[in-house]
């Protein structure tokens, strides 16, 4: 509030007015709009009287407040509240209207009066005063701000600041460095938002030999050992300091071989099958003269590690799978279809456009190839080498999918996080380049990690009882890539992280504290969410290895009965299920019955291969959540991951509907079962002891794994009003499109012309 000036005497009276009347009219002070800052976060620029657009048709629902740009995020602070009360899924690092700068894809400024627009980059000038700011985000959001009542110069400075700080020129300018430094030197120590984060998560980080030893023992890989020749990154700059190699390979031989591999990347052990087969990753051999000799030595060492001395098969990923540029092209097209293009103008061709993007085609290709590798390990009892040029991109996806299909440990929450830490972070996936955090080279950008999460979601969607985590967890994990605090997604390899930390500490004139500069790990979810919100990560359908059930008052271990079922009961086609044999898509306009007959006849006449027999026999058995999982790959089996790709689109939102309604009911049922089991255990202990202490119901409520509890106010006859198909995310205020009134035919009847949204206008010059 501006200070009030003392009132002057009027012409009618030379007596000053009574000051008591002035005091009665003074309004109570309004709380100042201030952003919540993290350690190391500073305000760069800000502008008042900014309007965040909620709807396009009218501005009545828009929010007024202050737009702030810091060295970490774009923050909108307001006292206004949305008319519709919605669920609040609170992130402890970000506010409801905050956008991390690493999540900013493009910054577009618009001047309505002059009809100008410009895509801002780093260190660029803006010759006009912006009346609107549009921020395109990497998580598919589009956020709009209006400066109708704001100061033009302040609005211009904020726009330039957002564009500049979202394009850091050096990795050390990423906010994570200042955050880690200030957190170490702050008086609160290792506490963030009242949460102690020094202990870290209970997930193996594979930065020490003991983590690898435990994995070797867990998988029974007795003929493999932990190698430490890369300590201090003396051999390869992109390999971890510790990795696993065959026992028959000596350290001296490995040092001699390393120079012939691309990036000095020696073969990496991934996993051992109970039958003795091993999965290994390997980079290409640069010297053609040494290629045959090294291949033979590596294969011989892997063969010796197998108890039955089985063959070693090689899978060339560069020849079998799309490259990173093709994947990026499909992803950009998918984003154009889901977000930027007006939904109401493309709904009649939306499915064909989605098919034309080829994203689901690539998802199927990776799942199919992983299934083929599974057949080699499981069906042929052979060890497999995944070969890629640098062994840092496609092999990360395939090795992860193979292990998830074969080992139920990696379908648990801790197991999956350890898998990502080992096969991606420590194995040297180029997160800095593939996420394009510095926005320097678009040719290096590719959403490989998102592709993995989409493939995992397809498996989760087909076998929900086999996974401990939910699609909400996968979505939040993907969003965490754009929070530049966690070392998990900030660097290309462990050595790069160590080097940048050393250089950053040197710039602070404190070389001795190099080892004290530690980035937080994304696996400690207490940094971002409360324990209650983390309960949304837990699937109510998950059947754990030691899950117990109650039968006639006694607790028994869950075991699936072995029966044989016809494949028709599971909706499977008579043809091979699309795994190792291409099934051509039928033209849409032709008769389906006429085209199916020759296909079935050819399938019956063709001899069945061993791989087809393996998949057919597996598909005739009931799916075991603790055993092998294989994807079903016909077009009808693969779906678009709607929660991730369409969560910000208001037109696709289903109020009180969608998969979340089933999740809500199942959570209530699972919580009730847990409560009954706890009560039975208390009754059993009471019968065997002379004195018992009654345990209140609140103890179970606090220990329940479910977000929705059977004895909470959410236990209603119908789903809560805040449940939508986008839960726990809200599209309000993120995408600003005109509401749909119906199909294009309804628009024609109303006499409306094709409406060009601001997003379409901006995309024409991108």
N, C-alpha and C positions, 0 to 999 in steps of 0.2 A: 504494500500500500504506500502511495505517495503521502508525505507529511502535509497536514492541513495548515494553510496560512491563517493567521488571526484575522477576523472579520473587521472591516473598516466602518466608521460611522457613515450613515446614508445622508442624502441631501435633506431629507425631511427631519432628521434628528441628529444633533451633534453628540448625543449620548451613545456610547458604545453598546452594542447588543449584549444581553446577558449571556455569559459564557456557560451558564448551566444548561441552556438549550442546546448549545453546541455539543456538550458532553453527551447528551441524550441521543444525538444523531450519529455519534461515532460508532462504526461497526467494529466488532471484535477482530483482531488481526488474523489474517488467513495464514495458515502454515506455509512456509516457504517451500517452493518446489526444488528439491535437491535430489540428485542421483545417489544411489548407494554405490560406493566405490570399494573395490577390492584392494588388497595390498599391492602397491605399485601402480595403481590406476590413477590417472590425472585427467581433469577436464581440459579439452583442447579448445572447443568452441561451443557456444550455445546461443539459442535464439528463443525469445518468448512469443506468446500469442500465436502458436502454431496449431493447426487443425489436422488431426489424423483422420483420414477418410475411412468411414465404416461402410457407407453405401454410396452408390453413384447417383441413384435417382433423386435423392434429397440429402441435405446436410444436417437434418434434424438429429440424427443419431451419431454424428461425428463427435470426437473428443477434442477438447481444447487443453493445451498445456505447453510445456517447454521441451524443445528438441535439443539434446545434448550429444556431442561427439567427444568421446574419450579415446585414449590409446588402446582401448579394448573393445568398445561396443558403441553402437548408436542407441541412445536411450531416450524414450519419450516418457515424460513425467506428467501426470495429470491427477487432479482431484475428482474428475468425473468418473462415473461408473456406467457400465453398459446397462441398458434397460433390461436385457435378458440375463438373469443370473445363471451363470454356467459353472461347470466344474473347474476348479483351480488346481492344475497339476504344476506345483511350484518348483522351479529350479532355483537352488540356493545361490547359483552364480549369476543368474539372469533374472530380470524383472519380466513382467507380463508382456511389455511392449519393447523389450530389448532385442537387438540384433547384433551378434558378434561380428566384428569387422572381417574376420576370416570367412564368414558366411556370405558376405556381400559378393555377388557375381558381377553386377553392373550398376552404375549410378547414372540416372537419366534426369536431367533438369529440363523444365518446360517453362516458357513464357507465353501466356495466353494472349496478351495484347499484340505481341509481335509475331505470334505464330511460329516461334522458334523452339528448337529442342536440341539438346547436345548430350552425348554420352561422355561423361567425365572420366578421365584417367588421372594418373599421378602427375603432379607438377604441371597441370594445365590451367589455362586462364579461361575465365567465363566473362564474356563481353556484355551479357544482358543480366538483368535482375530476375532471378527465378521466382515464379509464382507457384511452382509445384516441384516436388522432389519424388521420384519413383525409384525404389530400391528393389532390384531383382536379386533374390537370395538363392544360394546353392541348394537349400532344402526345399525349393519349389514355392517359396512364398513370394508375394509381390506386395510391398507396403508403400502407401502414398501419403505424403504430407503436403498441406497447403499453407502458403505464406501470405494470404490475403490481408491479414491484419498485422503481420510481422514487419520489422524493419528490413528494407531491401538489402542493405549492406550486411546486416547480421545474417540474413538468410543465405546470401551468397557465400559468406565465409564458412558457414556450417556445411554447405554443399561441397565446397572445395576441400574442407577438412575431411569429410567422409570419404571423398574420392582419393585423397592423398594417403590417409592412414589405412585404408583398405588395400593399398598396394605397397607393402613394405619392400624396400630395396635390398634388404639383407635379412637372413634368418634371425639374427640377433635382435632385430627390431620387432619380432613377434612378441606379443604381450607376455608369453610364458616366461621369458627370461626375467623381466622386471618383477613379475609375480613371485617367482621362486626366490629371487634375491631379497625382496622386501619381506617376504614371509619368514625367511631365515633370520633376518635382522630385526624383525618386529618384536615388540614386548610380549605379544600373545604367543610367540613361538610357532608351534605347528598346529594352531587352532584356526579354523576357518568357519565363520558363522556359528561359533560355539561348538564345533565338532572337531575332535582330535583326529588329525589325519597323518600323524607321524608313523603310527603302527603299520599302515598300509593294508591292502586286501589280503585275504588268504588264498592267493592265486600264485602259482609258481611263475616267476619271471624269467627263468632259464638264463640268468646271468651268473650262475655259479654251478660248479660240477655236481653238487648234491641234487639239484633239481633234475638234471639229466639222469643221474644214477637211479632216482626213484622211478623215472619213466621207463628205464631199461628193466628194472625189476618188475614193474607192473605189467609190462608186455612180455616178459620172459625172454628177452633178447640176450641170452647168455653169451653169445659169440660176438657181441658188440661192446665197445668201450668208449669212455669219454676221452676226447683228445684235447690237449691244452696247448698245442703248438702255435695257436693264434693269439696267445696272451699278449696284451698290448697291441693287438692287431698287426703283428709282425709279418704275417703271411698274406692275408687278404684284407683289404680295407672294408669290405661289405659283409664278411662273415662274422658271426659272434665269436667271442673269445673261447668259448667251449662248445663243442659239438660232438656227435657220435660217429664213429667209423668202425669198420670191421676189425676184429682182434688181430687178424693176420696181416694187417697193414701197419708197418712200423712208422714211427714219427719221421725218421730220416727219409724214408721212401715218399711220404706225403709231402715233405718239404721239396723234394726233387720234382714231384709231379705237379705241384701247384702252379708253376710258371707256364704250363701248357694249357691251362684252363682259362676261359674268359673271366676276367676280373679276379684271377687267382682263386676262383671259387671251387674248392674241392667238393666231392660228393657229400651230400648231407643225408643222414639216416632220419627217416620220419616215423616209422612204426614197424612193429613185428606182429605178424599174424600168429595165432596159436599153432598153426601147422608148420611154422618155421619160415614162411615167406616174409620178405622184407620189402618195404617201400622206400625208395631212395630218390633223392633229387640230385641232378647234376647239370652243370653248365656245359656249353659246347667246348670242344677242344680246338684251339686255334691252329695248331701246326698239323697239316694233313699227313706229314711224314710220321708223326708220333701218334696219330689218332688210333690206328689199329692196335698198336702196342699197348697204349694206355687203356683202351676199351677192354682188351683182353685181360689186363691185370686187375682192373676194377671188377670186371665180371667174375673173375676167378676168386677174388677175395669175398665177394658177396655169395658166391656158390658155396665156399667153404663155411660160411656162417649158417647155412641151411642144414638141418640135421639129415635130410635125405638128398642133399647135393642137387637140388632141382635146378632147372634152367633159369636163366635171367633174361627177361624180355624188356625191350626198350620201347618207350612211347615218345615219339617226337611231337611235342606240343606245338611247335611253330608251324608244322605242316598240317596238323589236324584241327586246329582251332582258329577262330578269327583273331586278328592282331589287335593291339590296343587302340589303334586309330579307328578301326571298324567299330569297336565297342563304344568309343567316345562319340562317333557319328550317330550311332543308334540311340545313345542316351540323349544327345542334344535334340534329336527329332522327337523322342518320347516326351521330353520336357516341353517342346513346342506344342505338342498335341494336348498334353494334360493341363498346361498352365497358361501359356501365352495366347494361343488361338482361342477366340470366343467360342465357348461351348455351344451356344445357341445357333451359331452359324455352321457348325461342323458336325452336329449330332447325327445327321443322316449318313455321313461317311466316316464316323468316328472309328468304328471297328476295323474298317479297311485301312484307315490311316494308322491305326495301332499296329496292324499286321505289317504295314509297309515300313514301319520304323525298324523292324527286325530285332527289337530288344528281346522279345520272348523267344524268338528263333535262336538267339545266342544263349539265352538261359537254358534252352533245351540242349544245345550243342555241348555245353559244359557238363550238364547232368548226364547226358548220354556217354560222354567220354569217361567221366568218373565211373559210371557203371561198367564200362568195358574194362577199366583197370581193376575194379572189384572182381570181375569174373576171372581175370588172370591170377589174382591173389587167392581168391576163395575157390574157384572152380578148377584151375589148372595147377594150383599149389606152386606157382612160380613167383620168384621175386621180380619186381618191376622197377625200372629206372625211368623217372620222368625227366626228359631232357629238354631244356630250353636254352636259348642263346646265352642269356645272363642268369637264368634261374632265379628271377626276382619278381615275376609278374604272373604269367599263366600258371606256373607250377604252384604258386601259393593257393590259387583257387582250386585246382584239381586235387592237390594233396589234402587240403582241408575237407573237401567233399568226400573223398575216398574214406578218410578216417571217420567222418560222421556216419557214413553208411555202414562201416564195418564194426566200429567200437561204440557201444552205448555210453561209455564214459564221457565221450565228447558231446553227448546230447544233454548232459547235465550242465548247470550254469557254470560251475567252477571248471569243469572239463572243457567246455567250449571257450571260455575266456583264456585258459591255458593254451588251448590250441591256437587261437589267434595270436597270442603273445609269442608262441614258438615259431609257427609257420609264416608269420607275417612280420612282426616287429623285429625279432632277433634274427630272422633269416634275411633281413635286409630289403624288405619291400620299400619302394621309393614313395613313401607317403608324402613327402614334401613336394615332389615333382608331380605325382599322379593326382594329388588334391590341388595342385597349383596354388599353394598358399602364398607364394610371392607374385603370382599372376605375371610371370615373365615369359613363359614358353607354353603356349596353348597346345603345341604338338605333343608335349609330354603328358598332358592331362588325360586321365582315363579312369572311369569309376569302377575299378576292378574289385575293390572291397565291397562296394554296394552290390555289384554283381554276385559276389559270394553270398551276401545277406539275402538277396532275392532267391538264389538257389536254395538256401537253407529254409527260407519261408515256404517254398514249394514243397519241400519234404515235410515241414511242420504241418502244412495244410493237409497233406495226404495222410500223415501218421501223427495225429495230435497227441496220442498217449505216450509216444516215444520221447518227447522233448520236455524238459523241465521248465524251459523258458517260453515266453509268449512273443507274439509279433510286436507287442509294445516294447519289449526289451530290444528286439532287433532294430526297431525304428529309433529308439533313444540312443542306441549304440552308434547308429549312422549319424545322428545329429551331433554326437560328441566329437566327430571329426572336425567340426567347424568351431569348436571352442579351443582357442590356441593356448591352452594351459597344460594339457596333458602331453607328456612326452611320447605317448603311445602313437600319436598320429602326426607328429611334427617333423620327423627326421627321416632321412633315407636309409639310415643304418645306425647301429649303436656307436660306431666310431665317429660318425658325424656329430652325434649328440655330445660325445665326450670332447671333441675338438672345439665346438662352439661354446660349450660351457667353460672350457679353459680360457678361450679368448675373451669371453664376456667378463669373467672374473678378473683377468688381466687389465681390461679397460677400467675396472673399478679399483685398480691398484691394490688388489688383495689376492695375490697368487696363492697364498697358503690356504685359502678357503675354497679351493677348486672342488675338493671332494664334498664340501658341504652344500654346493648348489645342486639341489635335487628337485626335479620336476615331479609333481604328483602323477599318479598312475590312474588311468580312467577306470580301472577295475574297482577302485574304492568308491562305490556309488554313494556313500554317505556324504561325499563332497557336493553332490548335486541334488540329492533327493532325501527326504525323510524316510524313516523305516516304513511308515505307512504307505507312502507312494511307491517304494520299492516292492511292496507286495504285489503290484501289478505285473511284475516280472514273472511271477510264479504261476504256472499253468495248473488249473484244477483237475485236468485230465491226466496229468503225468503219473505213470505207474513206475515207481522207483524199484531198484533191484530188491530192496528189502521191505517193500510195501506189505503191510499186514492187513488182513481182513477179518471180520468177525463172523464166525459160523457157529450157531447154536451156543452162543455165550463164550466160546473159546477163540483165542487169537490164533490165526493160521497164516502162514506165508502165502502170498499170491503166486499162483502158478497157472499158466495158460494150458488148457487141455489141448492135446494134439489131435486134430481131426483133419480130414481131407475135404476140401470144398471144391465145387466146380468153379471154374474161372468165370462162368457167366454170373455167379452170385455177386461177384465184385465188380461187375460192369466192365469186364475186360473183353477185348475183341478176340476173335479166333485167330487173327493174324498175329505174328510175333509183335510184342508190345512196343515196337518202335525203338528198341534199344540198339541193336546191332544191324538193323536192316531198315533202310529208308522206306517210309510209307508215303507215297505221293498224295498230296492233298487233292481231293476231288473238286472239279469246277463247280461253282455254286449253282449255276443255272442248268446243269445237266441232271438227268434223273439219277437218283441215288441207287435205286434198286438195279438198274441196268448196268451201272458201273461196278457194283460190288460183286456180281457173279463171276466175272473172269478173274478178279483178284483172289477170291476164295479158291477157285480151281487151281490157279497157279500155286497158291500157298500149299495146297494138298499134294500137288505133284512134286514140288521141290523137296529134296531130301533135307531133313532137319539137321542143322549143324550142332556141334557140342555146345556152343554158346547159347543157341536158341533153346536147346533142351534144358540147359541150366536155368535160364530165366523162366521158362514155362513151368518147370517143376517148382521153382520158388513161388511163382504166382498162384499155384494151386494150393499152397499151404496158407493157413491164417498168418497174418503179420504178427511177428513177435517183437514187442517194444524193446526187449533186451537182446535181440539178435540182429541179423543182417537186415538192412532196409535197402530197397531198390526203388528208384523213382518210376512212376508211370508217366510215360512221355508222349502219349497221343495228344493232339491239340486240345481235346476236351479236358485233359487232365491239368494242363498248365494254365494258370490264371494271372491276371494283373494284380500286383500287390497294391490293393486299393488304399490301405491305411497309410502307406508311405507316399504314393504318387498322387493321390486324390484327396488327401486330408485337408488341404487348404481351399478346396473348391466348394463353395456353398451349394452349387447346383447338385452335387452328388451326395450331399449330406442327408442322412435319413434320421429324422428326430425319433428317439426312442425305438430305434431299429438297428439292423445290421448285426454282425457277429457278436458285438458287445452284449447284446441281450442274452444270448446263449451263455456267454462268459459270466454274466451276472448271476444267472440261475445256477450254473454249475459251481460257481464260487460259494453260493449260499449252501448248496448241497454238500460240497467238500468240507466247509467249515462245520456244518452240523455233524458230519461223520467224525471229524476230528474231536469235536466236543464229546460225542458219545464214547469214542475210544478212550479219551482221557478219563471220563467218568467210570468206565469199566475198569481201567487200571487202578483208579482210586478205590473202587469197591473190592478189587482183588487184593490190594495191599492192606485194606482195612480188615479183611477176613483172616489174614495171616498174622496180624499184629494185635497186641493187646490194647494199645492206645493209638488213636488216630487223631490227626489234626485236619479239620475240614479246610479244603482249599477253595477260596472264592472263585466265582466264574470269571472274574477279571483276569486271573492268571492265564486262562486259556485265550482270552481275547487278546492279550498282549503277545502271546506266543503263536497265534494263528498265522499260517502262511498266506491266507486269503485276504484280499483287499475288502471284499464285500463279506460281511459277517452276518450270520443268521439271526443274531439277537440285536442287531443294530437298527436304527431308524430306516435303513435302506431296505429292510426286509418287508417289502410291500407286495401287494397283489399284482402290481404292474411295475415295469422298470422305472427308476427315478427319471425325472424330467430332464436332468442334465446329461443323460446317456444319449449319445448319437453315434452314427457310424464312424465319426472321426475321433471318438473318445480314445485317449484322454486329451486330444488336441482340439483346438477350436479354430474354425476358419474365419471367425468374425474379426474384421479389421486387417486381414492379411491379403485377401484377394478382393479387389473392388470392381465387380462387374455388375451390369444391369441384371436384375432378377428375371428369370425366364417365366414367361406366361404360357408357354406351350411349345408346340412344334413350329417349324417354319411356316406351315400352313396357317396357323393361328396368327402369325405375324402378317401374313399376306392379307388375311381377312380384315385385320385392324388397320391396314393401309400403311404400316410402318416400313420404312426403308431399312436397309442393312445398317446396323449401328456399328460404328467404328469406335472401339474402346480406346482408352488412353494407352493400354498395353499394346494394342495393335499398332497405334501410331508410333509408339516408341520402338517396337520391334522392326519397323520398316527401315530404321537407320542403324540398327545394331550390326 
